[in-house]
């Protein structure tokens, strides 16, 4: 009885990985061994950065809110503390959007918070 080999499944597996490596530079897109390593590393980065993305956006929102608050004579920490004291429920994403796209509305929020 002849020995069975796995040439077709192996070729399909390799082809699938090479297809994933499309757009990589040099042998990383064509050589199976290097493509496999490159894809594995890319997937690790993707997994890590899906979590980092949330942190990065929160940092960006805080920077934008702080800049807009300082233009109106208030600091970020005082603004957030004032919002909590006045029980105004606006998240940082919304505040950052207002700071960039609706400066008049953001100024009104600052005035509301600064009033004792």
C-alpha positions in Angstrom: 0.0 0.0 0.0 1.4 3.4 -0.9 2.3 5.9 1.7 -0.1 8.8 2.0 1.3 12.3 2.2 -0.4 15.5 3.1 0.8 17.6 0.1 -2.6 19.0 -0.8 -3.7 20.0 2.8 -0.2 21.3 3.4 -0.2 23.4 0.3 -3.6 24.8 1.1 -2.4 25.7 4.7 0.7 27.4 3.3 -1.3 29.2 0.6 -3.7 30.5 3.2 -0.8 31.9 5.3 0.9 33.5 2.3 -2.4 35.1 1.4 -2.6 36.7 4.9 1.0 38.1 4.4 0.0 40.0 1.3 1.5 43.5 1.4 4.5 42.6 3.6 8.0 43.5 2.4 10.5 41.1 0.9 10.4 37.4 1.7 7.9 38.1 4.5 5.2 38.0 1.8 6.4 35.0 -0.2 8.5 32.7 2.0 6.3 30.5 4.2 8.6 30.4 7.2 9.2 34.1 7.4 5.5 34.9 6.5 4.4 32.6 9.3 6.5 34.5 11.8 5.5 37.9 10.5 1.8 37.0 10.7 2.1 35.6 14.2 3.8 38.9 15.3 1.2 41.0 13.5 -1.6 39.1 15.3 0.1 39.8 18.6 0.4 43.5 17.8 -3.3 43.5 16.8 -4.4 41.9 20.0 -2.3 44.2 22.1 -3.3 47.3 20.2 -7.0 46.6 20.4 -6.6 47.3 24.1 -4.2 50.1 23.7 -6.6 51.9 21.4 -9.0 52.5 24.2 -6.3 54.0 26.4 -5.0 56.2 23.6 -8.4 57.6 22.8 -9.1 58.4 26.4 -5.7 60.2 26.6 -6.6 62.2 23.4 -10.0 63.2 24.8 -8.4 64.4 28.1 -5.8 66.4 26.2 -8.5 68.1 24.1 -10.8 68.8 27.1 -7.8 70.2 29.1 -6.8 72.5 26.2 -10.3 73.8 25.7 -10.9 74.2 29.5 -7.6 76.2 29.8 -8.7 78.5 26.9 -11.8 79.3 29.1 -9.7 79.8 32.3 -10.2 76.5 34.0 -8.1 73.3 34.4 -9.2 69.8 33.5 -9.3 68.5 37.0 -11.4 71.4 38.2 -13.8 71.0 35.3 -14.3 67.2 36.0 -14.7 67.9 39.7 -17.2 70.6 39.0 -19.2 68.3 36.6 -19.4 65.7 39.3 -20.4 68.2 41.9 -23.2 69.6 39.7 -24.1 66.0 38.7 -23.7 66.7 35.0 -23.3 63.3 33.3 -21.2 63.9 30.3 -18.4 61.5 29.4 -15.0 62.5 28.1 -15.7 61.5 24.5 -18.7 63.9 24.4 -16.8 66.7 26.1 -13.9 66.3 23.7 -16.3 66.4 20.7 -17.9 69.5 22.1 -14.5 71.1 22.8 -13.5 70.7 19.1 -16.9 71.1 17.2 -19.0 73.2 19.5 -16.8 75.7 21.4 -19.8 77.8 22.4 -21.6 74.9 24.0 -18.4 73.9 25.8 -18.0 77.5 27.1 -21.6 77.3 28.5 -20.7 74.1 30.3 -17.6 75.8 31.8 -19.8 78.7 32.9 -22.3 76.3 34.5 -19.5 74.5 36.4 -17.8 77.7 37.5 -20.9 79.2 39.1 -21.1 78.3 42.8 
